[in-house]
Amino acid sequence: MASALTGLILPKEYAYPAATVVSTFYLLFWQAFRVGKARKRAGIEYPQVYADKAEAAAKKEAYVFNCTQRAHQNTLEVIPIVIGSTLIAGLSYPIAAAALCGTWTLTRILYTIGYSSGDPKKRNLGGAAVLSSLSALGEP
C-alpha cells in the first residue's frame, strides 16, 4: 500500500522550520525545569497542580510557583497550534515559518521569565506576550 505522502516534496529550506520546531522542545524542557524548582521552593507536593488560594496568599514562593506553572501551562495550551502551523506553512514559506516560530520561542522565554517573577503583569516583559501572540497568528 502506497503512502499518501510519497508525492510530498519538501523545499530545501524546510530544515529551518524543522529546527525552530525542535527549539520549542528545549523551551518546554526549560520551563518544566523552572516549574520543578519553583515547586520545590514552595513545598507544593505532587499531585497538586497549583498552590491553592490560601497557600498562595500566605507564602510568596507558592504564588511564584503558580505564576511559573501558569507560564508553562499557557505554552502547552498553544504549542500544538504553533508546531502544526510552522510545519504546514513551512511547506510553502519555510523562511517565514521559521522566523515566526523562532520569534515565538524567543518571546516565550521572556514571557516565562517575566511571569515567573511573581508579578503576572511582567509576562509582557519587553512586549513578549504581544509579540508571541502576533508571531503565532502570523504563520502564513
SELUMKOL-701455 format. One record per residue: x, y, z of N, C-alpha, C in turn. Coordinates in Angstrom, 3 decimals. Example, Ala and Ser with C-alpha at 12.3 -4.5 7.8 and 13.67 -1.06 7.14 Angstrom:
BEGIN
+----------+----------+----------+----------+----------+----------+----------+----------+----------+
!      nxx !      nyy !      nzz !     caxx !     cayy !     cazz !      cxx !      cyy !      czz !
+----------+----------+----------+----------+----------+----------+----------+----------+----------+
!   13.190 !   -5.690 !    7.800 !   12.300 !   -4.500 !    7.800 !   13.200 !   -3.300 !    7.800 !
!   12.850 !   -2.250 !    7.080 !   13.670 !   -1.060 !    7.140 !   12.900 !    0.030 !    7.870 !
+----------+----------+----------+----------+----------+----------+----------+----------+----------+
end
This chain:
BEGIN
+----------+----------+----------+----------+----------+----------+----------+----------+----------+
!      nxx !      nyy !      nzz !     caxx !     cayy !     cazz !      cxx !      cyy !      czz !
+----------+----------+----------+----------+----------+----------+----------+----------+----------+
!    0.852 !   -1.182 !    0.000 !    0.000 !    0.000 !    0.000 !    0.890 !    1.235 !    0.000 !
!    0.646 !    2.144 !   -0.901 !    1.457 !    3.356 !   -1.022 !    1.051 !    4.367 !    0.042 !
!    2.031 !    5.099 !    0.501 !    1.784 !    6.151 !    1.484 !    1.210 !    7.381 !    0.791 !
!    0.359 !    8.078 !    1.482 !   -0.233 !    9.305 !    0.935 !    0.820 !   10.396 !    0.789 !
!    1.942 !   10.246 !    1.459 !    2.979 !   11.270 !    1.423 !    4.080 !   10.983 !    0.408 !
!    3.937 !    9.974 !   -0.407 !    5.005 !    9.632 !   -1.341 !    5.271 !   10.736 !   -2.345 !
!    4.292 !   11.556 !   -2.661 !    4.478 !   12.632 !   -3.627 !    4.874 !   13.949 !   -2.987 !
!    5.044 !   13.986 !   -1.674 !    5.382 !   15.220 !   -0.964 !    6.841 !   15.571 !   -1.192 !
!    7.088 !   16.763 !   -1.674 !    8.450 !   17.245 !   -1.885 !    8.676 !   18.417 !   -0.941 !
!    9.664 !   18.261 !   -0.091 !    9.981 !   19.316 !    0.863 !   10.929 !   20.323 !    0.231 !
!   10.719 !   21.610 !    0.487 !   11.663 !   22.603 !   -0.021 !   13.013 !   22.432 !    0.671 !
!   14.086 !   22.815 !    0.000 !   15.417 !   22.614 !    0.592 !   15.586 !   23.407 !    1.883 !
!   14.828 !   24.489 !    2.052 !   14.912 !   25.297 !    3.272 !   14.039 !   24.759 !    4.409 !
!   13.413 !   23.604 !    4.204 !   12.495 !   23.071 !    5.214 !   13.221 !   22.732 !    6.521 !
!   14.523 !   22.606 !    6.470 !   15.284 !   22.348 !    7.698 !   15.129 !   23.498 !    8.695 !
!   14.896 !   24.706 !    8.214 !   14.748 !   25.853 !    9.113 !   13.490 !   25.763 !    9.974 !
!   12.318 !   25.552 !    9.379 !   11.159 !   25.392 !   10.251 !   11.278 !   24.153 !   11.152 !
!   11.860 !   23.093 !   10.632 !   12.044 !   21.893 !   11.465 !   12.927 !   22.212 !   12.676 !
!   13.983 !   22.973 !   12.466 !   14.892 !   23.346 !   13.566 !   14.183 !   24.236 !   14.588 !
!   13.363 !   25.161 !   14.101 !   12.677 !   26.015 !   15.072 !   11.631 !   25.233 !   15.860 !
!   11.035 !   24.223 !   15.251 !   10.115 !   23.360 !   15.991 !   10.887 !   22.617 !   17.087 !
!   12.077 !   22.147 !   16.772 !   12.904 !   21.486 !   17.788 !   13.228 !   22.458 !   18.923 !
!   13.422 !   23.736 !   18.610 !   13.709 !   24.714 !   19.666 !   12.560 !   24.819 !   20.660 !
!   11.338 !   24.550 !   20.213 !   10.203 !   24.598 !   21.138 !   10.289 !   23.471 !   22.167 !
!   10.888 !   22.343 !   21.794 !   11.052 !   21.242 !   22.744 !   11.994 !   21.670 !   23.876 !
!   13.079 !   22.362 !   23.512 !   14.008 !   22.861 !   24.531 !   13.336 !   23.895 !   25.421 !
!   12.489 !   24.722 !   24.831 !   11.727 !   25.697 !   25.615 !   10.883 !   24.985 !   26.664 !
!   10.170 !   23.939 !   26.252 !    9.312 !   23.214 !   27.185 !   10.115 !   22.530 !   28.294 !
!   11.265 !   21.961 !   27.952 !   12.124 !   21.346 !   28.979 !   12.589 !   22.396 !   29.982 !
!   13.004 !   23.551 !   29.482 !   13.479 !   24.642 !   30.339 !   12.349 !   25.114 !   31.258 !
!   11.144 !   25.285 !   30.701 !   10.012 !   25.705 !   31.520 !    9.687 !   24.655 !   32.586 !
!    9.700 !   23.391 !   32.209 !    9.396 !   22.321 !   33.164 !   10.418 !   22.306 !   34.296 !
!   11.675 !   22.542 !   33.964 !   12.727 !   22.617 !   34.981 !   12.444 !   23.770 !   35.942 !
!   12.057 !   24.919 !   35.410 !   11.731 !   26.082 !   36.248 !   10.536 !   25.788 !   37.154 !
!    9.540 !   25.098 !   36.613 !    8.369 !   24.729 !   37.414 !    8.797 !   23.810 !   38.558 !
!    9.646 !   22.836 !   38.266 !   10.124 !   21.919 !   39.301 !   10.867 !   22.634 !   40.417 !
!   11.724 !   23.571 !   40.036 !   12.456 !   24.345 !   41.051 !   11.501 !   25.190 !   41.896 !
!   10.540 !   25.828 !   41.248 !    9.575 !   26.659 !   41.975 !    8.704 !   25.799 !   42.883 !
!    8.330 !   24.613 !   42.412 !    7.530 !   23.681 !   43.220 !    8.292 !   23.303 !   44.487 !
!    9.562 !   22.995 !   44.329 !   10.383 !   22.583 !   45.473 !   10.526 !   23.730 !   46.482 !
!   10.815 !   24.945 !   45.979 !   10.946 !   26.102 !   46.870 !    9.652 !   26.383 !   47.626 !
!    8.531 !   26.176 !   46.961 !    7.228 !   26.459 !   47.573 !    6.739 !   25.326 !   48.468 !
!    7.325 !   24.146 !   48.287 !    6.890 !   22.999 !   49.085 !    5.521 !   22.467 !   48.663 !
!    5.216 !   22.599 !   47.389 !    3.936 !   22.105 !   46.868 !    4.149 !   20.660 !   46.424 !
!    3.436 !   19.758 !   47.064 !    3.601 !   18.333 !   46.790 !    2.776 !   17.897 !   45.578 !
!    3.284 !   16.877 !   44.883 !    2.509 !   16.237 !   43.822 !    1.374 !   15.459 !   44.464 !
!    0.246 !   15.323 !   43.874 !   -0.133 !   15.681 !   42.513 !   -0.755 !   17.071 !   42.397 !
!   -0.630 !   17.895 !   43.428 !   -1.236 !   19.224 !   43.397 !   -0.647 !   20.026 !   42.236 !
!   -1.491 !   20.471 !   41.321 !   -1.032 !   21.168 !   40.126 !   -0.662 !   22.612 !   40.440 !
!   -1.444 !   23.263 !   41.280 !   -1.205 !   24.639 !   41.694 !   -1.314 !   24.729 !   43.205 !
!   -0.681 !   25.757 !   43.776 !   -0.907 !   26.061 !   45.184 !   -2.323 !   26.606 !   45.295 !
!   -3.043 !   26.213 !   46.352 !   -4.393 !   26.747 !   46.490 !   -4.338 !   28.215 !   46.894 !
!   -5.488 !   28.859 !   46.866 !   -5.554 !   30.304 !   47.084 !   -4.964 !   30.702 !   48.447 !
!   -5.258 !   29.929 !   49.467 !   -4.756 !   30.238 !   50.809 !   -3.231 !   30.098 !   50.863 !
!   -2.696 !   29.040 !   50.247 !   -1.237 !   28.848 !   50.219 !   -0.551 !   29.995 !   49.484 !
!   -1.114 !   30.362 !   48.338 !   -0.522 !   31.431 !   47.528 !   -0.583 !   32.771 !   48.240 !
!   -1.626 !   33.006 !   49.016 !   -1.750 !   34.254 !   49.761 !   -0.805 !   34.291 !   50.955 !
!   -0.544 !   33.128 !   51.544 !    0.274 !   33.061 !   52.751 !    1.776 !   33.000 !   52.470 !
!    2.149 !   32.539 !   51.303 !    3.568 !   32.264 !   51.043 !    3.939 !   32.736 !   49.637 !
!    4.854 !   33.696 !   49.554 !    5.258 !   34.253 !   48.264 !    5.763 !   33.160 !   47.314 !
!    6.507 !   32.183 !   47.836 !    7.029 !   31.115 !   46.992 !    5.909 !   30.323 !   46.327 !
!    4.800 !   30.150 !   47.034 !    3.657 !   29.431 !   46.469 !    3.026 !   30.244 !   45.340 !
!    2.955 !   31.552 !   45.518 !    2.409 !   32.413 !   44.464 !    3.327 !   32.405 !   43.239 !
!    4.635 !   32.475 !   43.471 !    5.605 !   32.422 !   42.373 !    5.497 !   31.077 !   41.645 !
!    5.320 !   29.998 !   42.402 !    5.115 !   28.688 !   41.776 !    3.903 !   28.721 !   40.852 !
!    2.791 !   29.276 !   41.321 !    1.588 !   29.354 !   40.484 !    1.855 !   30.132 !   39.198 !
!    2.584 !   31.232 !   39.303 !    2.896 !   32.035 !   38.118 !    3.793 !   31.251 !   37.156 !
!    4.784 !   30.560 !   37.686 !    5.697 !   29.771 !   36.860 !    4.945 !   28.618 !   36.193 !
!    4.108 !   27.951 !   36.955 !    3.300 !   26.850 !   36.429 !    2.346 !   27.362 !   35.346 !
!    1.780 !   28.544 !   35.551 !    0.832 !   29.094 !   34.575 !    1.534 !   29.447 !   33.269 !
!    2.761 !   29.976 !   33.344 !    3.516 !   30.289 !   32.126 !    3.748 !   29.018 !   31.315 !
!    4.105 !   27.939 !   32.000 !    4.321 !   26.662 !   31.331 !    3.015 !   26.118 !   30.765 !
!    1.965 !   26.164 !   31.555 !    0.664 !   25.647 !   31.117 !    0.149 !   26.416 !   29.900 !
!    0.314 !   27.731 !   29.912 !   -0.142 !   28.530 !   28.774 !    0.615 !   28.145 !   27.511 !
!    1.898 !   27.887 !   27.645 !    2.701 !   27.460 !   26.498 !    2.201 !   26.109 !   25.982 !
!    1.922 !   25.188 !   26.893 !    1.405 !   23.876 !   26.492 !    0.057 !   23.982 !   25.785 !
!   -0.726 !   24.977 !   26.150 !   -2.040 !   25.151 !   25.532 !   -1.945 !   25.563 !   24.064 !
!   -0.911 !   26.312 !   23.715 !   -0.825 !   26.834 !   22.347 !    0.215 !   26.132 !   21.471 !
!    1.076 !   25.330 !   22.072 !    2.171 !   24.748 !   21.284 !    1.704 !   23.839 !   20.148 !
!    0.613 !   23.092 !   20.273 !    0.188 !   22.297 !   19.104 !   -0.128 !   23.174 !   17.884 !
!   -0.716 !   24.329 !   18.125 !   -1.026 !   25.255 !   17.029 !    0.257 !   25.793 !   16.416 !
!    1.207 !   26.167 !   17.261 !    2.473 !   26.727 !   16.776 !    3.245 !   25.685 !   15.968 !
!    3.374 !   24.489 !   16.500 !    4.116 !   23.441 !   15.795 !    3.416 !   23.064 !   14.490 !
!    2.127 !   22.834 !   14.561 !    1.385 !   22.453 !   13.356 !    1.446 !   23.513 !   12.272 !
!    1.214 !   24.755 !   12.656 !    1.216 !   25.817 !   11.652 !    2.613 !   26.052 !   11.092 !
!    3.647 !   25.878 !   11.917 !    5.019 !   26.037 !   11.425 !    5.348 !   24.964 !   10.391 !
!    5.017 !   23.729 !   10.706 !    5.340 !   22.634 !    9.786 !    4.529 !   22.706 !    8.494 !
!    3.276 !   23.107 !    8.600 !    2.446 !   23.209 !    7.391 !    2.845 !   24.430 !    6.564 !
!    2.971 !   25.586 !    7.210 !    3.356 !   26.804 !    6.480 !    4.754 !   26.667 !    5.890 !
!    5.599 !   25.908 !    6.577 !    6.962 !   25.704 !    6.098 !    7.045 !   25.005 !    4.757 !
!    5.986 !   24.313 !    4.370 !    5.973 !   23.653 !    3.064 !    5.963 !   24.671 !    1.920 !
!    5.328 !   25.814 !    2.141 !    5.264 !   26.850 !    1.111 !    6.150 !   28.057 !    1.422 !
!    6.281 !   28.364 !    2.698 !    7.026 !   29.548 !    3.130 !    8.010 !   29.182 !    4.245 !
!    9.032 !   28.405 !    3.942 !    9.891 !   27.883 !    5.009 !   10.632 !   28.961 !    5.808 !
!   11.107 !   29.986 !    5.157 !   11.862 !   31.025 !    5.876 !   10.923 !   31.816 !    6.785 !
!    9.789 !   32.218 !    6.260 !    8.816 !   32.968 !    7.073 !    8.328 !   32.125 !    8.247 !
!    8.020 !   30.868 !    7.998 !    7.537 !   29.988 !    9.067 !    8.597 !   29.821 !   10.147 !
!    9.843 !   29.649 !    9.741 !   10.934 !   29.504 !   10.706 !   11.127 !   30.786 !   11.504 !
!   11.078 !   31.928 !   10.832 !   11.260 !   33.216 !   11.518 !   10.159 !   33.445 !   12.544 !
!    8.922 !   33.129 !   12.170 !    7.809 !   33.326 !   13.100 !    7.875 !   32.364 !   14.277 !
!    8.207 !   31.117 !   14.028 !    8.321 !   30.151 !   15.122 !    9.502 !   30.503 !   16.034 !
!   10.606 !   30.923 !   15.440 !   11.760 !   31.347 !   16.239 !   11.422 !   32.550 !   17.101 !
!   10.705 !   33.497 !   16.527 !   10.266 !   34.670 !   17.291 !    9.356 !   34.245 !   18.431 !
!    8.441 !   33.343 !   18.150 !    7.527 !   32.857 !   19.185 !    8.304 !   32.222 !   20.333 !
!    9.288 !   31.381 !   19.999 !   10.066 !   30.697 !   21.035 !   10.854 !   31.697 !   21.883 !
!   11.523 !   32.640 !   21.234 !   12.302 !   33.633 !   21.982 !   11.413 !   34.500 !   22.874 !
!   10.256 !   34.896 !   22.358 !    9.372 !   35.717 !   23.183 !    8.765 !   34.907 !   24.324 !
!    8.604 !   33.614 !   24.138 !    8.114 !   32.757 !   25.218 !    9.120 !   32.679 !   26.364 !
!   10.405 !   32.789 !   26.043 !   11.426 !   32.821 !   27.101 !   11.233 !   34.077 !   27.944 !
!   11.096 !   35.221 !   27.289 !   10.865 !   36.476 !   28.014 !    9.552 !   36.427 !   28.796 !
!    8.522 !   35.884 !   28.176 !    7.218 !   35.731 !   28.819 !    7.361 !   34.916 !   30.102 !
!    8.085 !   33.809 !   30.020 !    8.258 !   32.927 !   31.175 !    9.062 !   33.612 !   32.279 !
!   10.134 !   34.286 !   31.915 !   10.946 !   34.998 !   32.916 !   10.100 !   36.052 !   33.615 !
!    9.354 !   36.829 !   32.830 !    8.520 !   37.869 !   33.423 !    7.434 !   37.311 !   34.320 !
!    6.713 !   36.322 !   33.823 !    5.611 !   35.725 !   34.588 !    6.149 !   35.050 !   35.851 !
!    7.282 !   34.388 !   35.745 !    7.868 !   33.658 !   36.875 !    8.431 !   34.563 !   37.957 !
!    8.427 !   35.861 !   37.707 !    8.920 !   36.801 !   38.716 !    7.950 !   36.899 !   39.894 !
!    6.733 !   36.427 !   39.697 !    5.722 !   36.538 !   40.736 !    4.813 !   37.739 !   40.514 !
!    5.078 !   38.485 !   39.462 !    4.225 !   39.615 !   39.090 !    3.656 !   39.308 !   37.708 !
!    2.420 !   38.797 !   37.646 !    1.850 !   38.400 !   36.358 !    1.867 !   39.500 !   35.297 !
!    1.859 !   40.753 !   35.716 !    1.902 !   41.849 !   34.745 !    3.217 !   41.864 !   33.968 !
!    4.256 !   41.273 !   34.533 !    5.560 !   41.244 !   33.857 !    5.642 !   40.167 !   32.781 !
!    4.562 !   39.438 !   32.559 !    4.582 !   38.426 !   31.493 !    4.709 !   39.071 !   30.124 !
!    4.465 !   40.355 !   30.041 !    4.637 !   41.075 !   28.783 !    5.981 !   41.800 !   28.762 !
!    6.956 !   41.272 !   29.475 !    8.313 !   41.820 !   29.537 !    8.846 !   42.054 !   28.137 !
!    9.183 !   43.295 !   27.836 !    9.704 !   43.624 !   26.511 !    8.698 !   43.397 !   25.393 !
!    7.422 !   43.387 !   25.739 !    6.387 !   43.132 !   24.732 !    6.254 !   41.663 !   24.378 !
!    6.809 !   40.778 !   25.218 !    6.874 !   39.346 !   24.912 !    5.509 !   38.720 !   24.655 !
!    4.527 !   39.014 !   25.493 !    3.211 !   38.384 !   25.322 !    2.567 !   38.823 !   24.011 !
!    2.705 !   40.088 !   23.699 !    2.110 !   40.611 !   22.466 !    2.833 !   40.043 !   21.248 !
!    4.175 !   40.086 !   21.261 !    4.946 !   39.554 !   20.128 !    4.723 !   38.053 !   19.945 !
!    4.618 !   37.344 !   21.055 !    4.372 !   35.907 !   20.992 !    3.046 !   35.624 !   20.302 !
!    2.016 !   36.340 !   20.697 !    0.702 !   36.148 !   20.080 !    0.704 !   36.525 !   18.612 !
!    1.338 !   37.638 !   18.292 !    1.372 !   38.085 !   16.900 !    2.151 !   37.112 !   16.017 !
!    3.262 !   36.576 !   16.541 !    4.045 !   35.648 !   15.722 !    3.292 !   34.341 !   15.516 !
!    2.516 !   33.906 !   16.503 !    1.721 !   32.690 !   16.337 !    0.588 !   32.920 !   15.335 !
!    0.002 !   34.094 !   15.378 !   -1.080 !   34.415 !   14.438 !   -0.567 !   34.678 !   13.043 !
!    0.690 !   35.080 !   12.950 !    1.240 !   35.465 !   11.660 !    1.719 !   34.322 !   10.796 !
!    1.601 !   33.092 !   11.281 !    2.010 !   31.955 !   10.458 !    1.276 !   32.022 !    9.134 !
!    2.028 !   32.008 !    8.035 !    1.405 !   32.143 !    6.710 !    0.364 !   31.081 !    6.426 !
+----------+----------+----------+----------+----------+----------+----------+----------+----------+
end
